[in-house]
Amino acid sequence: MNEMSSVPRMPPPPPRWATDMAFSGDRGAFGRLVTRGIFLELVTLGFYRFWLTTDMRRHLWSNTIVDGDAPEYTGTARELLIGFLFALAIIVPVYLVYFLLTIEVERVQAYGGVALTACLYVFGQFAVYRARRYRLTRTVWRGAGFWMDGSGWAYALRASLWMLLVAVTLGLAWPWREAALERYKMRHSYYGDLQGGFDGTGWSFFKRGWGIWLLAVVLMGLFLVARPLTFLVLLVSPVLYASFRAVEWRWWMSGLRFGGVSFASDIRPSNLIGLYYKVMGWFVLIAVVLAAIGFLCLASMANLKGQSLEQFFSANVSEDSIPMFVLPFIFWLFMILAMSVVNRLYLIRDLWARVAASTAVYGIDAAADVRVEGEPASAIGEGLADGLDVSGF
């Protein structure tokens, strides 16, 4: 009787099955791709950047392995170029109207700058949302694509109101802003027929990062009141920023989901600190090398004229000599190009690889039989984000 009435003891539920994300891209190949692309950007007066961006995305997407398969980026450089040209047709008249108003009515100029900045911020947030929508609809994994709906203007209004609150609270409201905006974006994001979601909260983000915010305030105070400590502030800043980014990545990843698929990341500040110090080191090295080359060029020209460097410099500056204005421009241009290669290599490729290596995906089997849905989005949003310099990668 007791045996018949007893309830058999069920085994404990098995732990959620996790699969690690991995990145298999060759660093040297990416470096060559970027170096060649930067040179072609220079030759084409910047227009090659649409092809470079497309090539970089294809490299990163196709080498990010999830459960044995990599996503595919289906966007094209031609789409980005057309989107950018359409964006210019919208942005240029805005600047032109503002310019004409400030000429016609001088008192408008005092307030026009604030109004223009506010309008461009709202417009920029609209562009950020639409650009994300474009990139999502150009990403395919295992034959099914991601897609996104929702209103870019509704997102822009939310982002703008939250930013006002962030300004009033001196940054304390930032975690809640990020959580609210991410919930809106993920609620309107899909993988096939799997709807996205975001479970992270502003409070959980705040608890992880309040100490970093406090240290940032202290460092800013030191920078403002004790200028001799500027070097110390600059030296410590990469550690602080890397710590914040690691906290942000872990918080963001732990909140993401598509249906029953969820994510987690164990990335640490130590995984990122070296990247930011390397970028700083390259900046200093490139600046010193270019300054040395510039000095040698000026010394050579002075020697050809039989003058000391001081005499040559004084004479050419007073005569508005073309070399004295062209040389700094050339070296500044090379500085920008060299740092573009460094930033893309360390802060895009290497950062991407380290985040991917730290990420685990749970419940991937929930994405096995998704139904293909969604339509490709226009590249105008990406073009607007590019034109307003607010584009993410």
FIBATOR-987243 format. One record per residue (C-alpha): residue in three letters; x, y, z. Coordinates in steps of 0.5 Angstrom, whole numbers, plus 500, padded with zeros to 3 digits. Example, Ala and Ser with C-alpha at 12.3 -4.5 7.8 and 13.67 -1.06 7.14 Angstrom:
! residues 2
{residu = ALA	X = 525	Y = 491	Z = 516}
{residu = SER	X = 527	Y = 498	Z = 514}
END
This chain:
! residues 393
{residu = MET	X = 500	Y = 500	Z = 500}
{residu = ASN	X = 506	Y = 505	Z = 502}
{residu = GLU	X = 509	Y = 503	Z = 496}
{residu = MET	X = 503	Y = 504	Z = 491}
{residu = SER	X = 502	Y = 511	Z = 494}
{residu = SER	X = 509	Y = 513	Z = 495}
{residu = VAL	X = 511	Y = 518	Z = 489}
{residu = PRO	X = 517	Y = 517	Z = 485}
{residu = ARG	X = 523	Y = 521	Z = 487}
{residu = MET	X = 524	Y = 525	Z = 480}
{residu = PRO	X = 531	Y = 527	Z = 478}
{residu = PRO	X = 534	Y = 534	Z = 479}
{residu = PRO	X = 533	Y = 538	Z = 472}
{residu = PRO	X = 539	Y = 538	Z = 468}
{residu = PRO	X = 543	Y = 544	Z = 467}
{residu = ARG	X = 542	Y = 549	Z = 462}
{residu = TRP	X = 546	Y = 547	Z = 456}
{residu = ALA	X = 551	Y = 552	Z = 454}
{residu = THR	X = 555	Y = 553	Z = 447}
{residu = ASP	X = 561	Y = 558	Z = 447}
{residu = MET	X = 562	Y = 563	Z = 442}
{residu = ALA	X = 568	Y = 563	Z = 438}
{residu = PHE	X = 572	Y = 568	Z = 434}
{residu = SER	X = 576	Y = 565	Z = 428}
{residu = GLY	X = 578	Y = 571	Z = 424}
{residu = ASP	X = 586	Y = 572	Z = 422}
{residu = ARG	X = 588	Y = 578	Z = 425}
{residu = GLY	X = 594	Y = 579	Z = 420}
{residu = ALA	X = 588	Y = 579	Z = 414}
{residu = PHE	X = 584	Y = 584	Z = 418}
{residu = GLY	X = 590	Y = 588	Z = 419}
{residu = ARG	X = 592	Y = 588	Z = 411}
{residu = LEU	X = 584	Y = 589	Z = 410}
{residu = VAL	X = 584	Y = 595	Z = 414}
{residu = THR	X = 591	Y = 598	Z = 412}
{residu = ARG	X = 589	Y = 597	Z = 404}
{residu = GLY	X = 582	Y = 600	Z = 406}
{residu = ILE	X = 585	Y = 606	Z = 409}
{residu = PHE	X = 589	Y = 608	Z = 403}
{residu = LEU	X = 584	Y = 607	Z = 398}
{residu = GLU	X = 580	Y = 612	Z = 403}
{residu = LEU	X = 585	Y = 617	Z = 402}
{residu = VAL	X = 585	Y = 616	Z = 394}
{residu = THR	X = 578	Y = 616	Z = 393}
{residu = LEU	X = 577	Y = 622	Z = 398}
{residu = GLY	X = 573	Y = 618	Z = 403}
{residu = PHE	X = 568	Y = 614	Z = 399}
{residu = TYR	X = 572	Y = 608	Z = 399}
{residu = ARG	X = 569	Y = 607	Z = 407}
{residu = PHE	X = 563	Y = 604	Z = 405}
{residu = TRP	X = 567	Y = 598	Z = 402}
{residu = LEU	X = 571	Y = 598	Z = 407}
{residu = THR	X = 566	Y = 598	Z = 412}
{residu = THR	X = 562	Y = 592	Z = 408}
{residu = ASP	X = 569	Y = 588	Z = 408}
{residu = MET	X = 570	Y = 589	Z = 415}
{residu = ARG	X = 563	Y = 587	Z = 417}
{residu = ARG	X = 563	Y = 581	Z = 413}
{residu = HIS	X = 570	Y = 579	Z = 416}
{residu = LEU	X = 567	Y = 579	Z = 423}
{residu = TRP	X = 561	Y = 576	Z = 422}
{residu = SER	X = 563	Y = 570	Z = 418}
{residu = ASN	X = 569	Y = 569	Z = 423}
{residu = THR	X = 564	Y = 569	Z = 429}
{residu = ILE	X = 562	Y = 562	Z = 431}
{residu = VAL	X = 556	Y = 560	Z = 434}
{residu = ASP	X = 554	Y = 552	Z = 435}
{residu = GLY	X = 559	Y = 551	Z = 429}
{residu = ASP	X = 556	Y = 556	Z = 424}
{residu = ALA	X = 557	Y = 563	Z = 423}
{residu = PRO	X = 552	Y = 569	Z = 421}
{residu = GLU	X = 553	Y = 572	Z = 414}
{residu = TYR	X = 553	Y = 579	Z = 413}
{residu = THR	X = 549	Y = 581	Z = 407}
{residu = GLY	X = 549	Y = 588	Z = 406}
{residu = THR	X = 553	Y = 591	Z = 400}
{residu = ALA	X = 557	Y = 598	Z = 400}
{residu = ARG	X = 553	Y = 600	Z = 394}
{residu = GLU	X = 547	Y = 600	Z = 399}
{residu = LEU	X = 551	Y = 604	Z = 404}
{residu = LEU	X = 553	Y = 609	Z = 399}
{residu = ILE	X = 546	Y = 610	Z = 396}
{residu = GLY	X = 544	Y = 611	Z = 404}
{residu = PHE	X = 549	Y = 616	Z = 405}
{residu = LEU	X = 547	Y = 620	Z = 399}
{residu = PHE	X = 540	Y = 620	Z = 401}
{residu = ALA	X = 542	Y = 622	Z = 408}
{residu = LEU	X = 546	Y = 628	Z = 405}
{residu = ALA	X = 540	Y = 631	Z = 401}
{residu = ILE	X = 536	Y = 631	Z = 408}
{residu = ILE	X = 542	Y = 634	Z = 413}
{residu = VAL	X = 545	Y = 639	Z = 408}
{residu = PRO	X = 539	Y = 643	Z = 408}
{residu = VAL	X = 538	Y = 643	Z = 415}
{residu = TYR	X = 545	Y = 646	Z = 416}
{residu = LEU	X = 543	Y = 651	Z = 410}
{residu = VAL	X = 537	Y = 654	Z = 413}
{residu = TYR	X = 541	Y = 655	Z = 420}
{residu = PHE	X = 546	Y = 658	Z = 416}
{residu = LEU	X = 541	Y = 663	Z = 413}
{residu = LEU	X = 537	Y = 664	Z = 419}
{residu = THR	X = 544	Y = 666	Z = 423}
{residu = ILE	X = 546	Y = 671	Z = 418}
{residu = GLU	X = 539	Y = 674	Z = 417}
{residu = VAL	X = 537	Y = 675	Z = 424}
{residu = GLU	X = 543	Y = 676	Z = 429}
{residu = ARG	X = 540	Y = 675	Z = 435}
{residu = VAL	X = 537	Y = 668	Z = 433}
{residu = GLN	X = 545	Y = 666	Z = 433}
{residu = ALA	X = 545	Y = 666	Z = 440}
{residu = TYR	X = 540	Y = 661	Z = 441}
{residu = GLY	X = 540	Y = 657	Z = 434}
{residu = GLY	X = 546	Y = 653	Z = 436}
{residu = VAL	X = 543	Y = 650	Z = 442}
{residu = ALA	X = 537	Y = 649	Z = 438}
{residu = LEU	X = 541	Y = 646	Z = 432}
{residu = THR	X = 544	Y = 641	Z = 437}
{residu = ALA	X = 538	Y = 639	Z = 440}
{residu = CYS	X = 535	Y = 638	Z = 433}
{residu = LEU	X = 541	Y = 634	Z = 431}
{residu = TYR	X = 541	Y = 630	Z = 437}
{residu = VAL	X = 534	Y = 627	Z = 436}
{residu = PHE	X = 535	Y = 626	Z = 429}
{residu = GLY	X = 542	Y = 622	Z = 431}
{residu = GLN	X = 538	Y = 618	Z = 436}
{residu = PHE	X = 533	Y = 616	Z = 430}
{residu = ALA	X = 539	Y = 615	Z = 426}
{residu = VAL	X = 542	Y = 610	Z = 431}
{residu = TYR	X = 535	Y = 606	Z = 431}
{residu = ARG	X = 534	Y = 606	Z = 424}
{residu = ALA	X = 542	Y = 604	Z = 423}
{residu = ARG	X = 541	Y = 598	Z = 428}
{residu = ARG	X = 535	Y = 596	Z = 424}
{residu = TYR	X = 539	Y = 596	Z = 417}
{residu = ARG	X = 545	Y = 592	Z = 420}
{residu = LEU	X = 540	Y = 587	Z = 423}
{residu = THR	X = 536	Y = 586	Z = 417}
{residu = ARG	X = 543	Y = 584	Z = 413}
{residu = THR	X = 545	Y = 579	Z = 418}
{residu = VAL	X = 543	Y = 571	Z = 417}
{residu = TRP	X = 544	Y = 565	Z = 421}
{residu = ARG	X = 543	Y = 558	Z = 419}
{residu = GLY	X = 538	Y = 561	Z = 413}
{residu = ALA	X = 534	Y = 565	Z = 417}
{residu = GLY	X = 535	Y = 573	Z = 418}
{residu = PHE	X = 534	Y = 578	Z = 424}
{residu = TRP	X = 529	Y = 583	Z = 423}
{residu = MET	X = 526	Y = 589	Z = 427}
{residu = ASP	X = 520	Y = 593	Z = 427}
{residu = GLY	X = 518	Y = 599	Z = 431}
{residu = SER	X = 519	Y = 607	Z = 431}
{residu = GLY	X = 525	Y = 610	Z = 430}
{residu = TRP	X = 522	Y = 617	Z = 432}
{residu = ALA	X = 519	Y = 614	Z = 438}
{residu = TYR	X = 526	Y = 611	Z = 440}
{residu = ALA	X = 529	Y = 618	Z = 439}
{residu = LEU	X = 524	Y = 621	Z = 443}
{residu = ARG	X = 525	Y = 616	Z = 449}
{residu = ALA	X = 533	Y = 617	Z = 448}
{residu = SER	X = 532	Y = 625	Z = 448}
{residu = LEU	X = 528	Y = 625	Z = 455}
{residu = TRP	X = 532	Y = 620	Z = 458}
{residu = MET	X = 539	Y = 624	Z = 456}
{residu = LEU	X = 535	Y = 630	Z = 460}
{residu = LEU	X = 535	Y = 626	Z = 466}
{residu = VAL	X = 542	Y = 624	Z = 465}
{residu = ALA	X = 544	Y = 631	Z = 465}
{residu = VAL	X = 540	Y = 633	Z = 471}
{residu = THR	X = 543	Y = 627	Z = 475}
{residu = LEU	X = 550	Y = 628	Z = 473}
{residu = GLY	X = 550	Y = 621	Z = 470}
{residu = LEU	X = 547	Y = 617	Z = 475}
{residu = ALA	X = 541	Y = 616	Z = 471}
{residu = TRP	X = 545	Y = 613	Z = 465}
{residu = PRO	X = 544	Y = 605	Z = 467}
{residu = TRP	X = 536	Y = 606	Z = 467}
{residu = ARG	X = 537	Y = 610	Z = 461}
{residu = GLU	X = 541	Y = 604	Z = 458}
{residu = ALA	X = 536	Y = 599	Z = 460}
{residu = ALA	X = 530	Y = 602	Z = 458}
{residu = LEU	X = 532	Y = 604	Z = 451}
{residu = GLU	X = 535	Y = 597	Z = 450}
{residu = ARG	X = 528	Y = 594	Z = 452}
{residu = TYR	X = 525	Y = 598	Z = 447}
{residu = LYS	X = 530	Y = 596	Z = 442}
{residu = MET	X = 530	Y = 588	Z = 443}
{residu = ARG	X = 522	Y = 588	Z = 444}
{residu = HIS	X = 522	Y = 590	Z = 437}
{residu = SER	X = 528	Y = 585	Z = 435}
{residu = TYR	X = 527	Y = 578	Z = 432}
{residu = TYR	X = 530	Y = 572	Z = 429}
{residu = GLY	X = 525	Y = 569	Z = 424}
{residu = ASP	X = 519	Y = 568	Z = 429}
{residu = LEU	X = 523	Y = 569	Z = 435}
{residu = GLN	X = 522	Y = 575	Z = 439}
{residu = GLY	X = 527	Y = 579	Z = 442}
{residu = GLY	X = 527	Y = 581	Z = 449}
{residu = PHE	X = 532	Y = 584	Z = 455}
{residu = ASP	X = 531	Y = 582	Z = 462}
{residu = GLY	X = 537	Y = 587	Z = 465}
{residu = THR	X = 535	Y = 593	Z = 469}
{residu = GLY	X = 538	Y = 599	Z = 471}
{residu = TRP	X = 538	Y = 598	Z = 478}
{residu = SER	X = 543	Y = 591	Z = 477}
{residu = PHE	X = 547	Y = 596	Z = 472}
{residu = PHE	X = 548	Y = 601	Z = 477}
{residu = LYS	X = 550	Y = 596	Z = 483}
{residu = ARG	X = 555	Y = 593	Z = 478}
{residu = GLY	X = 558	Y = 600	Z = 476}
{residu = TRP	X = 557	Y = 605	Z = 481}
{residu = GLY	X = 564	Y = 605	Z = 484}
{residu = ILE	X = 566	Y = 606	Z = 477}
{residu = TRP	X = 562	Y = 612	Z = 476}
{residu = LEU	X = 564	Y = 615	Z = 483}
{residu = LEU	X = 572	Y = 614	Z = 481}
{residu = ALA	X = 570	Y = 618	Z = 475}
{residu = VAL	X = 567	Y = 624	Z = 478}
{residu = VAL	X = 574	Y = 624	Z = 483}
{residu = LEU	X = 578	Y = 624	Z = 477}
{residu = MET	X = 574	Y = 629	Z = 473}
{residu = GLY	X = 575	Y = 633	Z = 480}
{residu = LEU	X = 582	Y = 632	Z = 480}
{residu = PHE	X = 583	Y = 634	Z = 473}
{residu = LEU	X = 579	Y = 641	Z = 474}
{residu = VAL	X = 583	Y = 643	Z = 480}
{residu = ALA	X = 590	Y = 640	Z = 480}
{residu = ARG	X = 592	Y = 641	Z = 473}
{residu = PRO	X = 599	Y = 638	Z = 475}
{residu = LEU	X = 595	Y = 631	Z = 476}
{residu = THR	X = 593	Y = 631	Z = 469}
{residu = PHE	X = 598	Y = 626	Z = 467}
{residu = LEU	X = 596	Y = 621	Z = 472}
{residu = VAL	X = 589	Y = 622	Z = 470}
{residu = LEU	X = 590	Y = 620	Z = 463}
{residu = LEU	X = 594	Y = 614	Z = 466}
{residu = VAL	X = 589	Y = 611	Z = 470}
{residu = SER	X = 583	Y = 613	Z = 465}
{residu = PRO	X = 584	Y = 607	Z = 461}
{residu = VAL	X = 583	Y = 602	Z = 467}
{residu = LEU	X = 577	Y = 606	Z = 469}
{residu = TYR	X = 574	Y = 606	Z = 462}
{residu = ALA	X = 576	Y = 598	Z = 461}
{residu = SER	X = 572	Y = 597	Z = 468}
{residu = PHE	X = 566	Y = 600	Z = 465}
{residu = ARG	X = 566	Y = 597	Z = 459}
{residu = ALA	X = 567	Y = 590	Z = 462}
{residu = VAL	X = 561	Y = 591	Z = 467}
{residu = GLU	X = 557	Y = 594	Z = 461}
{residu = TRP	X = 558	Y = 588	Z = 457}
{residu = ARG	X = 557	Y = 583	Z = 462}
{residu = TRP	X = 550	Y = 586	Z = 464}
{residu = TRP	X = 548	Y = 587	Z = 457}
{residu = MET	X = 549	Y = 580	Z = 455}
{residu = SER	X = 546	Y = 577	Z = 461}
{residu = GLY	X = 540	Y = 581	Z = 459}
{residu = LEU	X = 539	Y = 579	Z = 452}
{residu = ARG	X = 534	Y = 574	Z = 449}
{residu = PHE	X = 531	Y = 571	Z = 443}
{residu = GLY	X = 525	Y = 567	Z = 445}
{residu = GLY	X = 528	Y = 561	Z = 449}
{residu = VAL	X = 535	Y = 563	Z = 447}
{residu = SER	X = 539	Y = 567	Z = 452}
{residu = PHE	X = 547	Y = 569	Z = 453}
{residu = ALA	X = 552	Y = 571	Z = 458}
{residu = SER	X = 559	Y = 574	Z = 458}
{residu = ASP	X = 565	Y = 573	Z = 463}
{residu = ILE	X = 569	Y = 578	Z = 460}
{residu = ARG	X = 573	Y = 582	Z = 465}
{residu = PRO	X = 577	Y = 589	Z = 465}
{residu = SER	X = 584	Y = 585	Z = 465}
{residu = ASN	X = 581	Y = 583	Z = 458}
{residu = LEU	X = 580	Y = 590	Z = 455}
{residu = ILE	X = 585	Y = 594	Z = 459}
{residu = GLY	X = 591	Y = 592	Z = 455}
{residu = LEU	X = 587	Y = 594	Z = 448}
{residu = TYR	X = 586	Y = 601	Z = 451}
{residu = TYR	X = 593	Y = 602	Z = 453}
{residu = LYS	X = 596	Y = 599	Z = 446}
{residu = VAL	X = 592	Y = 605	Z = 443}
{residu = MET	X = 595	Y = 610	Z = 447}
{residu = GLY	X = 602	Y = 607	Z = 446}
{residu = TRP	X = 601	Y = 607	Z = 438}
{residu = PHE	X = 598	Y = 614	Z = 439}
{residu = VAL	X = 604	Y = 617	Z = 442}
{residu = LEU	X = 609	Y = 613	Z = 438}
{residu = ILE	X = 606	Y = 615	Z = 431}
{residu = ALA	X = 606	Y = 623	Z = 434}
{residu = VAL	X = 613	Y = 622	Z = 436}
{residu = VAL	X = 615	Y = 619	Z = 429}
{residu = LEU	X = 611	Y = 624	Z = 425}
{residu = ALA	X = 614	Y = 630	Z = 429}
{residu = ALA	X = 621	Y = 627	Z = 428}
{residu = ILE	X = 620	Y = 627	Z = 421}
{residu = GLY	X = 617	Y = 634	Z = 420}
{residu = PHE	X = 623	Y = 636	Z = 424}
{residu = LEU	X = 628	Y = 633	Z = 419}
{residu = CYS	X = 624	Y = 636	Z = 413}
{residu = LEU	X = 624	Y = 643	Z = 416}
{residu = ALA	X = 632	Y = 642	Z = 418}
{residu = SER	X = 633	Y = 640	Z = 411}
{residu = MET	X = 630	Y = 646	Z = 408}
{residu = ALA	X = 633	Y = 650	Z = 412}
{residu = ASN	X = 640	Y = 647	Z = 411}
{residu = LEU	X = 639	Y = 648	Z = 403}
{residu = LYS	X = 637	Y = 656	Z = 404}
{residu = GLY	X = 644	Y = 656	Z = 409}
{residu = GLN	X = 639	Y = 658	Z = 415}
{residu = SER	X = 639	Y = 656	Z = 422}
{residu = LEU	X = 632	Y = 652	Z = 423}
{residu = GLU	X = 630	Y = 658	Z = 428}
{residu = GLN	X = 632	Y = 663	Z = 422}
{residu = PHE	X = 628	Y = 659	Z = 417}
{residu = PHE	X = 622	Y = 658	Z = 421}
{residu = SER	X = 621	Y = 665	Z = 423}
{residu = ALA	X = 622	Y = 668	Z = 416}
{residu = ASN	X = 617	Y = 663	Z = 413}
{residu = VAL	X = 612	Y = 664	Z = 418}
{residu = SER	X = 612	Y = 672	Z = 417}
{residu = GLU	X = 612	Y = 671	Z = 409}
{residu = ASP	X = 606	Y = 666	Z = 410}
{residu = SER	X = 610	Y = 660	Z = 406}
{residu = ILE	X = 606	Y = 655	Z = 403}
{residu = PRO	X = 610	Y = 649	Z = 406}
{residu = MET	X = 609	Y = 652	Z = 413}
{residu = PHE	X = 602	Y = 651	Z = 412}
{residu = VAL	X = 602	Y = 645	Z = 408}
{residu = LEU	X = 607	Y = 640	Z = 412}
{residu = PRO	X = 602	Y = 640	Z = 418}
{residu = PHE	X = 596	Y = 639	Z = 414}
{residu = ILE	X = 600	Y = 633	Z = 411}
{residu = PHE	X = 602	Y = 630	Z = 418}
{residu = TRP	X = 596	Y = 631	Z = 421}
{residu = LEU	X = 593	Y = 627	Z = 415}
{residu = PHE	X = 598	Y = 621	Z = 416}
{residu = MET	X = 596	Y = 622	Z = 424}
{residu = ILE	X = 589	Y = 621	Z = 423}
{residu = LEU	X = 590	Y = 615	Z = 417}
{residu = ALA	X = 595	Y = 611	Z = 422}
{residu = MET	X = 590	Y = 612	Z = 428}
{residu = SER	X = 584	Y = 609	Z = 424}
{residu = VAL	X = 588	Y = 603	Z = 422}
{residu = VAL	X = 590	Y = 602	Z = 430}
{residu = ASN	X = 583	Y = 604	Z = 432}
{residu = ARG	X = 580	Y = 599	Z = 427}
{residu = LEU	X = 585	Y = 593	Z = 429}
{residu = TYR	X = 585	Y = 594	Z = 437}
{residu = LEU	X = 578	Y = 597	Z = 438}
{residu = ILE	X = 574	Y = 593	Z = 433}
{residu = ARG	X = 577	Y = 587	Z = 431}
{residu = ASP	X = 581	Y = 585	Z = 438}
{residu = LEU	X = 575	Y = 588	Z = 442}
{residu = TRP	X = 570	Y = 584	Z = 438}
{residu = ALA	X = 574	Y = 577	Z = 439}
{residu = ARG	X = 575	Y = 578	Z = 446}
{residu = VAL	X = 567	Y = 579	Z = 447}
{residu = ALA	X = 566	Y = 573	Z = 443}
{residu = ALA	X = 571	Y = 569	Z = 446}
{residu = SER	X = 567	Y = 571	Z = 453}
{residu = THR	X = 560	Y = 569	Z = 451}
{residu = ALA	X = 556	Y = 563	Z = 452}
{residu = VAL	X = 549	Y = 562	Z = 449}
{residu = TYR	X = 544	Y = 558	Z = 453}
{residu = GLY	X = 538	Y = 554	Z = 450}
{residu = ILE	X = 541	Y = 555	Z = 442}
{residu = ASP	X = 536	Y = 549	Z = 441}
{residu = ALA	X = 530	Y = 554	Z = 441}
{residu = ALA	X = 533	Y = 557	Z = 435}
{residu = ALA	X = 533	Y = 550	Z = 431}
{residu = ASP	X = 526	Y = 551	Z = 427}
{residu = VAL	X = 525	Y = 558	Z = 427}
{residu = ARG	X = 520	Y = 561	Z = 421}
{residu = VAL	X = 523	Y = 566	Z = 416}
{residu = GLU	X = 520	Y = 573	Z = 417}
{residu = GLY	X = 521	Y = 580	Z = 416}
{residu = GLU	X = 523	Y = 585	Z = 410}
{residu = PRO	X = 530	Y = 588	Z = 409}
{residu = ALA	X = 530	Y = 595	Z = 411}
{residu = SER	X = 533	Y = 601	Z = 408}
{residu = ALA	X = 540	Y = 603	Z = 408}
{residu = ILE	X = 538	Y = 611	Z = 409}
{residu = GLY	X = 538	Y = 610	Z = 417}
{residu = GLU	X = 545	Y = 607	Z = 416}
{residu = GLY	X = 547	Y = 613	Z = 412}
{residu = LEU	X = 544	Y = 618	Z = 417}
{residu = ALA	X = 548	Y = 615	Z = 422}
{residu = ASP	X = 554	Y = 616	Z = 418}
{residu = GLY	X = 553	Y = 623	Z = 416}
{residu = LEU	X = 551	Y = 625	Z = 423}
{residu = ASP	X = 557	Y = 621	Z = 426}
{residu = VAL	X = 553	Y = 617	Z = 431}
{residu = SER	X = 554	Y = 610	Z = 427}
{residu = GLY	X = 555	Y = 604	Z = 431}
{residu = PHE	X = 559	Y = 598	Z = 428}
END
